[in-house]
Amino acid sequence: MAQLNIKQIMAGFNTSDMTVYTWRQGTATRRALPHNVGEGRRVSFDEPEVKAWAKEYGLKFDSAAAKAANSVSVPGPKPKKMVAKKATPAKRARPRAKAS
């Protein structure tokens, strides 16, 4: 029995983490997505139970995408180069004319 994590469930259903969170809670029209809470509040899902739940509600679960989710690493954005701006000379105040 394959254990899936939240990242894999998100990839398998092609959805967001908040959708998975809502499914885990259950709604008025759907029973809760079967999950296990382990050590340190780590959540895992049994693949056969997830597939049965998805079939019950007419959702498509892509097992290949779910299994590939952990192996794919997407690089983040490249850091911008920090370029120092040239210092502009401060303007001097003009001396005030003396009143006579």
N, CA and C atoms as an extended XYZ file, in Angstrom:
300
Properties=species:S:1:pos:R:3:atomname:S:1:resname:S:1:resid:I:1 pbc="F F F"
N         0.844       -1.170        0.000 N   MET     1
C         0.000        0.000        0.000 CA  MET     1
C         0.893        1.238        0.000 C   MET     1
N         0.724        2.057       -1.014 N   ALA     2
C         1.566        3.249       -1.160 CA  ALA     2
C         1.034        4.382       -0.294 C   ALA     2
N         1.949        5.008        0.406 N   GLN     3
C         1.603        6.177        1.213 CA  GLN     3
C         1.960        7.429        0.418 C   GLN     3
N         1.024        8.344        0.296 N   LEU     4
C         1.235        9.588       -0.437 CA  LEU     4
C         1.213       10.754        0.539 C   LEU     4
N         1.984       11.792        0.225 N   ASN     5
C         1.955       12.993        1.051 CA  ASN     5
C         1.075       14.053        0.377 C   ASN     5
N         0.928       15.185        1.022 N   ILE     6
C         0.035       16.229        0.503 CA  ILE     6
C         0.519       16.734       -0.856 C   ILE     6
N         1.829       16.876       -1.020 N   LYS     7
C         2.373       17.353       -2.290 CA  LYS     7
C         1.989       16.402       -3.426 C   LYS     7
N         2.034       15.120       -3.160 N   GLN     8
C         1.673       14.137       -4.174 CA  GLN     8
C         0.172       14.152       -4.463 C   GLN     8
N        -0.639       14.363       -3.435 N   ILE     9
C        -2.084       14.452       -3.636 CA  ILE     9
C        -2.413       15.677       -4.487 C   ILE     9
N        -1.751       16.800       -4.201 N   MET    10
C        -1.961       18.017       -4.991 CA  MET    10
C        -1.623       17.767       -6.458 C   MET    10
N        -0.508       17.082       -6.721 N   ALA    11
C        -0.098       16.800       -8.100 CA  ALA    11
C        -1.053       15.804       -8.763 C   ALA    11
N        -1.495       14.806       -8.021 N   GLY    12
C        -2.383       13.789       -8.574 CA  GLY    12
C        -3.742       14.341       -8.978 C   GLY    12
N        -4.257       15.271       -8.187 N   PHE    13
C        -5.550       15.888       -8.501 CA  PHE    13
C        -5.389       17.193       -9.269 C   PHE    13
N        -4.156       17.669       -9.422 N   ASN    14
C        -3.859       18.946      -10.082 CA  ASN    14
C        -4.665       20.072       -9.426 C   ASN    14
N        -4.469       20.209       -8.117 N   THR    15
C        -5.211       21.190       -7.342 CA  THR    15
C        -4.301       21.829       -6.292 C   THR    15
N        -4.841       22.745       -5.511 N   SER    16
C        -4.043       23.471       -4.522 CA  SER    16
C        -4.091       22.788       -3.154 C   SER    16
N        -3.231       23.254       -2.266 N   ASP    17
C        -3.188       22.697       -0.920 CA  ASP    17
C        -4.455       23.030       -0.136 C   ASP    17
N        -5.059       24.185       -0.394 N   MET    18
C        -6.278       24.553        0.317 CA  MET    18
C        -7.459       23.672       -0.097 C   MET    18
N        -7.479       23.245       -1.347 N   THR    19
C        -8.531       22.332       -1.789 CA  THR    19
C        -8.382       20.997       -1.085 C   THR    19
N        -7.156       20.503       -0.990 N   VAL    20
C        -6.913       19.234       -0.295 CA  VAL    20
C        -7.295       19.375        1.180 C   VAL    20
N        -6.981       20.509        1.777 N   TYR    21
C        -7.340       20.757        3.179 CA  TYR    21
C        -8.857       20.703        3.353 C   TYR    21
N        -9.594       21.344        2.444 N   THR    22
C       -11.057       21.342        2.519 CA  THR    22
C       -11.596       19.926        2.344 C   THR    22
N       -11.035       19.180        1.399 N   TRP    23
C       -11.465       17.803        1.197 CA  TRP    23
C       -11.205       16.958        2.432 C   TRP    23
N       -10.102       17.203        3.105 N   ARG    24
C        -9.791       16.440        4.324 CA  ARG    24
C       -10.823       16.700        5.418 C   ARG    24
N       -11.366       17.911        5.470 N   GLN    25
C       -12.364       18.253        6.478 CA  GLN    25
C       -13.724       17.650        6.142 C   GLN    25
N       -13.991       17.484        4.843 N   GLY    26
C       -15.292       17.016        4.406 CA  GLY    26
C       -16.225       18.208        4.235 C   GLY    26
N       -17.226       18.054        3.409 N   THR    27
C       -18.195       19.116        3.176 CA  THR    27
C       -19.598       18.530        3.288 C   THR    27
N       -20.585       19.352        3.029 N   ALA    28
C       -21.968       18.881        3.094 CA  ALA    28
C       -22.263       17.878        1.980 C   ALA    28
N       -21.544       17.991        0.872 N   THR    29
C       -21.817       17.108       -0.258 CA  THR    29
C       -20.795       15.977       -0.419 C   THR    29
N       -19.684       16.059        0.293 N   ARG    30
C       -18.644       15.020        0.185 CA  ARG    30
C       -18.192       14.576        1.562 C   ARG    30
N       -17.934       13.275        1.665 N   ARG    31
C       -17.341       12.802        2.913 CA  ARG    31
C       -15.867       13.182        2.908 C   ARG    31
N       -15.238       13.138        4.048 N   ALA    32
C       -13.838       13.563        4.179 CA  ALA    32
C       -12.914       12.648        3.381 C   ALA    32
N       -11.885       13.259        2.805 N   LEU    33
C       -10.850       12.494        2.101 CA  LEU    33
C       -10.108       11.651        3.137 C   LEU    33
N       -10.031       10.321        2.932 N   PRO    34
C        -9.379        9.464        3.926 CA  PRO    34
C        -7.889        9.805        4.061 C   PRO    34
N        -7.470       10.026        5.301 N   HIS    35
C        -6.069       10.377        5.556 CA  HIS    35
C        -5.651        9.840        6.921 C   HIS    35
N        -4.355        9.786        7.131 N   ASN    36
C        -3.776        9.340        8.403 CA  ASN    36
C        -2.912       10.461        8.949 C   ASN    36
N        -3.036       10.724       10.237 N   VAL    37
C        -2.185       11.721       10.874 CA  VAL    37
C        -1.174       10.959       11.715 C   VAL    37
N         0.092       11.143       11.365 N   GLY    38
C         1.149       10.410       12.039 CA  GLY    38
C         1.906       11.269       13.032 C   GLY    38
N         3.116       10.867       13.266 N   GLU    39
C         4.000       11.532       14.212 CA  GLU    39
C         4.253       12.980       13.787 C   GLU    39
N         4.145       13.885       14.714 N   GLY    40
C         4.403       15.291       14.411 CA  GLY    40
C         3.356       15.904       13.496 C   GLY    40
N         2.136       15.415       13.541 N   ARG    41
C         1.019       15.910       12.711 CA  ARG    41
C         1.285       15.751       11.222 C   ARG    41
N         2.138       14.829       10.846 N   ARG    42
C         2.412       14.553        9.431 CA  ARG    42
C         1.234       13.787        8.838 C   ARG    42
N         0.715       14.290        7.745 N   VAL    43
C        -0.469       13.693        7.112 CA  VAL    43
C        -0.031       12.828        5.943 C   VAL    43
N        -0.608       11.634        5.856 N   SER    44
C        -0.339       10.748        4.726 CA  SER    44
C        -1.668       10.180        4.233 C   SER    44
N        -1.657        9.669        3.015 N   PHE    45
C        -2.851        9.156        2.377 CA  PHE    45
C        -2.540        7.786        1.796 C   PHE    45
N        -3.474        6.848        1.923 N   ASP    46
C        -3.332        5.534        1.306 CA  ASP    46
C        -3.853        5.630       -0.124 C   ASP    46
N        -3.008        5.260       -1.076 N   GLU    47
C        -3.358        5.431       -2.487 CA  GLU    47
C        -4.654        4.723       -2.884 C   GLU    47
N        -4.881        3.461       -2.494 N   PRO    48
C        -6.141        2.812       -2.900 CA  PRO    48
C        -7.385        3.528       -2.340 C   PRO    48
N        -7.293        4.026       -1.114 N   GLU    49
C        -8.426        4.741       -0.522 CA  GLU    49
C        -8.682        6.061       -1.253 C   GLU    49
N        -7.602        6.745       -1.636 N   VAL    50
C        -7.741        8.010       -2.365 CA  VAL    50
C        -8.372        7.768       -3.726 C   VAL    50
N        -7.943        6.702       -4.414 N   LYS    51
C        -8.514        6.381       -5.732 CA  LYS    51
C       -10.001        6.044       -5.615 C   LYS    51
N       -10.367        5.297       -4.570 N   ALA    52
C       -11.775        4.947       -4.372 CA  ALA    52
C       -12.597        6.197       -4.067 C   ALA    52
N       -12.055        7.099       -3.256 N   TRP    53
C       -12.740        8.351       -2.924 CA  TRP    53
C       -12.929        9.204       -4.181 C   TRP    53
N       -11.878        9.294       -5.005 N   ALA    54
C       -11.951       10.079       -6.244 CA  ALA    54
C       -12.991        9.488       -7.202 C   ALA    54
N       -13.030        8.176       -7.314 N   LYS    55
C       -13.992        7.519       -8.200 CA  LYS    55
C       -15.422        7.768       -7.719 C   LYS    55
N       -15.609        7.770       -6.404 N   GLU    56
C       -16.930        8.001       -5.821 CA  GLU    56
C       -17.488        9.376       -6.202 C   GLU    56
N       -16.615       10.366       -6.327 N   TYR    57
C       -17.046       11.727       -6.632 CA  TYR    57
C       -16.732       12.168       -8.060 C   TYR    57
N       -16.307       11.232       -8.899 N   GLY    58
C       -16.079       11.537      -10.311 CA  GLY    58
C       -14.868       12.414      -10.565 C   GLY    58
N       -13.863       12.333       -9.690 N   LEU    59
C       -12.640       13.112       -9.852 CA  LEU    59
C       -11.557       12.240      -10.480 C   LEU    59
N       -10.673       12.860      -11.232 N   LYS    60
C        -9.579       12.133      -11.871 CA  LYS    60
C        -8.329       12.244      -10.996 C   LYS    60
N        -7.753       11.102      -10.654 N   PHE    61
C        -6.510       11.073       -9.881 CA  PHE    61
C        -5.430       10.455      -10.741 C   PHE    61
N        -4.368       11.203      -11.019 N   ASP    62
C        -3.268       10.753      -11.865 CA  ASP    62
C        -2.140       10.221      -10.981 C   ASP    62
N        -2.025        8.896      -10.908 N   SER    63
C        -1.006        8.281      -10.048 CA  SER    63
C         0.402        8.598      -10.510 C   SER    63
N         0.605        8.682      -11.827 N   ALA    64
C         1.952        8.960      -12.352 CA  ALA    64
C         2.412       10.348      -11.934 C   ALA    64
N         1.519       11.328      -12.002 N   ALA    65
C         1.877       12.692      -11.580 CA  ALA    65
C         2.140       12.742      -10.088 C   ALA    65
N         1.366       11.970       -9.333 N   ALA    66
C         1.550       11.944       -7.877 CA  ALA    66
C         2.908       11.367       -7.503 C   ALA    66
N         3.311       10.298       -8.166 N   LYS    67
C         4.591        9.670       -7.834 CA  LYS    67
C         5.772       10.508       -8.314 C   LYS    67
N         5.562       11.267       -9.383 N   ALA    68
C         6.636       12.105       -9.915 CA  ALA    68
C         6.769       13.421       -9.146 C   ALA    68
N         5.807       13.750       -8.311 N   ALA    69
C         5.799       15.042       -7.612 CA  ALA    69
C         7.011       15.227       -6.708 C   ALA    69
N         7.457       14.175       -6.058 N   ASN    70
C         8.605       14.304       -5.155 CA  ASN    70
C         9.934       14.322       -5.891 C   ASN    70
N         9.977       13.773       -7.095 N   SER    71
C        11.250       13.692       -7.802 CA  SER    71
C        11.553       14.944       -8.623 C   SER    71
N        10.548       15.759       -8.878 N   VAL    72
C        10.742       16.957       -9.688 CA  VAL    72
C        11.132       18.115       -8.780 C   VAL    72
N        12.221       18.765       -9.136 N   SER    73
C        12.599       19.938       -8.370 CA  SER    73
C        12.582       21.133       -9.301 C   SER    73
N        11.814       22.118       -8.939 N   VAL    74
C        11.664       23.310       -9.761 CA  VAL    74
C        12.517       24.411       -9.152 C   VAL    74
N        13.464       24.933       -9.927 N   PRO    75
C        14.297       25.990       -9.361 CA  PRO    75
C        13.497       27.270       -9.184 C   PRO    75
N        13.835       27.993       -8.165 N   GLY    76
C        13.160       29.255       -7.897 CA  GLY    76
C        13.705       30.357       -8.783 C   GLY    76
N        13.206       31.549       -8.617 N   PRO    77
C        13.685       32.655       -9.443 CA  PRO    77
C        15.136       32.996       -9.107 C   PRO    77
N        15.835       33.475      -10.111 N   LYS    78
C        17.227       33.850       -9.895 CA  LYS    78
C        17.276       35.149       -9.102 C   LYS    78
N        18.217       35.250       -8.185 N   PRO    79
C        18.306       36.490       -7.415 CA  PRO    79
C        18.767       37.639       -8.307 C   PRO    79
N        18.236       38.810       -8.036 N   LYS    80
C        18.619       39.981       -8.815 CA  LYS    80
C        19.986       40.458       -8.356 C   LYS    80
N        20.748       40.990       -9.315 N   LYS    81
C        22.054       41.528       -8.973 CA  LYS    81
C        21.862       42.841       -8.233 C   LYS    81
N        22.612       42.992       -7.203 N   MET    82
C        22.562       44.236       -6.449 CA  MET    82
C        23.589       45.183       -7.054 C   MET    82
N        23.120       46.229       -7.665 N   VAL    83
C        24.005       47.193       -8.291 CA  VAL    83
C        23.956       48.466       -7.460 C   VAL    83
N        25.139       48.920       -7.060 N   ALA    84
C        25.204       50.145       -6.260 CA  ALA    84
C        24.967       51.353       -7.156 C   ALA    84
N        24.130       52.246       -6.700 N   LYS    85
C        23.876       53.468       -7.460 CA  LYS    85
C        24.985       54.459       -7.172 C   LYS    85
N        25.280       55.252       -8.171 N   LYS    86
C        26.301       56.276       -7.974 CA  LYS    86
C        25.777       57.324       -7.010 C   LYS    86
N        26.644       57.752       -6.149 N   ALA    87
C        26.247       58.778       -5.188 CA  ALA    87
C        26.147       60.116       -5.900 C   ALA    87
N        25.077       60.811       -5.628 N   THR    88
C        24.925       62.140       -6.204 CA  THR    88
C        25.389       63.159       -5.170 C   THR    88
N        26.118       64.162       -5.627 N   PRO    89
C        26.603       65.144       -4.650 CA  PRO    89
C        25.435       65.933       -4.056 C   PRO    89
N        25.569       66.250       -2.798 N   ALA    90
C        24.522       67.012       -2.123 CA  ALA    90
C        24.577       68.457       -2.589 C   ALA    90
N        23.432       69.057       -2.739 N   LYS    91
C        23.385       70.457       -3.149 CA  LYS    91
C        23.602       71.327       -1.922 C   LYS    91
N        24.446       72.306       -2.102 N   ARG    92
C        24.708       73.214       -0.985 CA  ARG    92
C        23.689       74.336       -0.999 C   ARG    92
N        23.330       74.738        0.168 N   ALA    93
C        22.399       75.857        0.267 CA  ALA    93
C        23.126       77.143       -0.050 C   ALA    93
N        22.476       78.019       -0.774 N   ARG    94
C        23.089       79.296       -1.106 CA  ARG    94
C        23.118       80.184        0.138 C   ARG    94
N        24.188       80.899        0.314 N   PRO    95
C        24.221       81.796        1.486 CA  PRO    95
C        23.192       82.897        1.296 C   PRO    95
N        22.520       83.205        2.394 N   ARG    96
C        21.499       84.256        2.334 CA  ARG    96
C        22.142       85.627        2.262 C   ARG    96
N        21.481       86.461        1.532 N   ALA    97
C        21.981       87.843        1.440 CA  ALA    97
C        21.676       88.565        2.744 C   ALA    97
N        22.641       89.362        3.218 N   LYS    98
C        22.441       90.097        4.456 CA  LYS    98
C        21.543       91.291        4.200 C   LYS    98
N        20.642       91.460        5.080 N   ALA    99
C        19.735       92.619        4.971 CA  ALA    99
C        20.476       93.848        5.477 C   ALA    99
N        20.366       94.959        4.766 N   SER   100
C        21.062       96.154        5.224 CA  SER   100
C        20.188       97.092        5.964 C   SER   100
